[in-house]
Amino acid sequence: MSRSTTLLRLLLPPTLIALGLTIFTRSFFLSRTSFDHRSSCATGAAGSLLKDALGMHDDEIKFLRDNGLLSDYLRRDDHHRNVTGINNKGCWVPRKVDSMAIIVIDALRFDFARDHLPLSVGSRLFPDNNGQNNKKSRGFSKLYQFVADPPTVTMQRLKGLTTGGLPTFADITGSFGGASIEEDSWLEQLNKSPWEHRMMHNMNNKPQIAFVGDDTWIDLFPTQFDDSHPYPSFNTRDLDTVDNGCLLHLPRILDRIAGLKTSNDPTTTTAPLFELMVAHFLGVDHVGHTYGPKNPHMEKKLQQMDNMLSSTLDKIDNAPEKSCIIALVLGDHGMTEDGNHGGGTSEEVNAGLFVHFSPGCNAREGYDQRIDGREIGSESTQAFDSIHQIDLVPTISFLLGLPIPYANIGGLVTAILPTPSASSSTPYIATLLALNAAQVWTYLHTYSQTSRDLPQGRLLELKELLDSAAALYRGAIFQSRKEEKSDILQDNAYHDSTEFRQACGLFKIFLAESTGLGKQVWTQFNEHGMMIGICILFFAWILANPLWNRDVRKQMGMIFCCLGTKKFDDCHSTGSSRSNVNDAVNGASLDQFARSLQSFYLLEVAASIISMTFYSGVLTFGNSYIEHEREIVTFFLAILCLLVFRRWYYVSNRNATTASVSTYLPVLVILCSRIHDVFVTGHGLDPSIRLHPSHNALFFLTSLAMLLALRLRWFGATHIFSVSKLIDALMIVCLACSWWEKRIRDHSRNGHEFARASMLFLITGMLHSAYSIANELTSKVNDNQVRRSWELLRHSRLILFRVMVFLVIVTGPSTASTAVMILVQCAALSQMMMQSKGHTKIDSTVMAAMWRLLFRQVFFATNHHCSFNRLHFTAAFVATDTFQFHIAGFSLFMNTFGWELLGTTLLLLTSRFATTFNTADNKNAPSRVWDWFCFYQCTETLTSCISVSAMKRHCEYPYQLAAILTSAV
């Protein structure tokens, strides 16, 4: 085979794999098309929307305006109307609140709000439990389960909470870098819509918007806030900086909330008032990431939040009787029992929403129960009961008198609206739902004109449902107009008819169905592109198959022949076949020993093929496999190692000799894995936590000492004292000092300086090794190829050792023990591969399987998993408290995928250099190990893509995304 052909065979498969994965991922991770359209606050905007979407007539629109249900008419001519007592301030409908306070407690799980906030939430939900509650007037409060859509990461949730859209996993990178929102949002509407048109009371100055807390809001809305105080949010070990900043500015901001004080109040400030304040606390989320939800730190943090909320709500309760102020206390997502989030489990998506009205809002328990859709069946009732986060968007918009953001697909939450009198609540809510439905239909219709994502059949069904609701709504208006003309209605009372109620139910069903369609469509995939990507990957898989090698084909043919016939003699009729068989059994005579040895050997090969077929192929088609992959990988690795040990031990007994140390190398691999699983925990967590034995100073100092000893013993130079050894010794000592400082309760000593020093020595050592390799390649003093290869291998392994130390730095103290055990396991497998000959020969399929399973097991052993909520964000802050995107991104990437990349590179070096050192009769065996290893990985990549394509409607998104990213890496 020519050199060019060989090079083509080597480069073509990885090139095709990269191309296939690129096409597949671009087709799989579709993003929703964004529009620059904006809803309008212009005169007549609401009426035009109802006419265009619902087919309403001018006289019907006029009736709604004359009765105060719409407020989009020309406001400078308000005095011409004879209707009195009607608030006409609002872009589409009359504004309902003077001001709004949104308090986001990051990762506020529903049970946290229900059970752990007794002073603020508990005392208002259950006032009879405390006699003091009756001494002062308190507004109306209610607690809801607030359902988020995955991905449950803060930036995506804030996008959904402000635009009403469904951020996709294609937007996930924005959570780590920051990207402003380009679509319409209620925050932009609040900032840009004419303030004179939507204020409930006369004001001389334009009201302002205040913000304090998580700087993610400023990343999304860099110009929308008039008074902003952002604090960095990525350092999850910092439990108090953001919260203390919020507590510092919150009293001042509350004093300037519109409607909180009367103009006669001597403490009233002359500065512009705030019609909206947003405070985003991060402490609960950071405690969860650092300590978990059941740690005393969480109780302390929740108590702090409870005290803050209690004082804030007390101020709102003391607002003047004519003022209506609403406070929304909400969590953007929940958290798992280990304190993480990002996926779609019930613990992650179920946050809390606590709604509190000041006494002047006249909100009351049970007003929303008047309209529950019972007139048209239980389906409508279920639509009313469900509160998703995007449903808050139209609700906030109506409360503040704003247009609904153009791309919203959320449905109004009627329970959060302070309604007019009981007799007029039904027409009022029906009008709001009609506007909401008209806005959603306008967006879906516009989207369908520019994209083929929306199925036309579903759109027709939605249109029919909307038309039915509109017909009922218009019929109810017609009946009300008729009774109004006949003077049946008195004192501007509205007609609370069954038609209005039925229209409400149909509008809610339409909105729920529209939201469901949006979730379905924006989790749809480019089937054609995915199939092209899979076909390219399949072609690459064929080219990467080791069976293209003639010797491999002969060997595998003999193995399957023997497995099929169970007769050693009958499987081989040629001298070449006999020679290959003799490689397996070292020319042993076909006595009982040889037959037993052959059976052991074939069983190992069969077990490796079956294990890797299930691991890389069959098992990828189930979520349960992904959830339990760690246990499966450990089990398969243990099985293969035990089978090899069984044969080696049998050979040593047969030869009537004492088993050598090398006989127990497979057992050593298993033992290290089990010890690690049982005793080493706390990966990715800060040493200051003190919750894990491996964070104990004695534990990690001993592990670092062992790591240094292995460095000097296995990676040392020929002389005792060398610059390389000194550099690595200082690197490990500085790392030990860094971890020691982080355990000190003096927070002014955070170990960052020592961590930076360790990294500096690491970089110096890498440069020294690179110089040594370059010097070895260019040196002409000694042309001995074997010696040069050995030196290159030694320096290359030393570079990998230093890369491993970097992984230890960014993963935490637990990883010191992990690194020691991984070194021992890799050394054991390397020795097994190097001495694989004669009776102790290990087939390439078995050796490659053990390497692949070991590297995968390390991924899970370091507390990683195929879900976003297991990312170790602390990796970005091992040497600094300041978030730097590129450095933090590289550290997080290496923390997550570095162990597998490191192991793969080690196997590549070992297999290539072992080919140089091995004897002629076993020269190509190490390179075949690498070929089979790549084939296993290629198989896993292909089957992962096929499985997520086949199960895309049933798998959890985080698992799908993580599976493909892991395969790609």
QUICORGI-V196752 format. One record per helix or strand of 2 or more residues. SS is the DSSP state (h for helix, s for strand). FROM is the first residue (numbers start at 1). LEN is the number of residues. Records with the same first field share a line. If there is no record, write none. Layout:
SS->FROM-LEN  FROM-LEN
//
This chain:
h->3-26  45-10  58-9  75-6  110-6  118-8  127-3  131-5  154-10  169-3  174-4  186-7  195-3  216-5  241-15  283-9  296-22  346-4  359-3  367-4  374-3  378-8  391-9  414-3  422-29  456-30  498-24  527-18  546-3  550-16  569-3  575-11  592-25  618-4  623-5  629-26  661-19  687-3  693-3  697-18  723-21  752-27  785-27  814-21  838-3  844-18  868-3  873-5  885-33  920-3  925-26  957-12
s->99-7  141-7  208-7  227-5  274-8  325-6  350-8
//
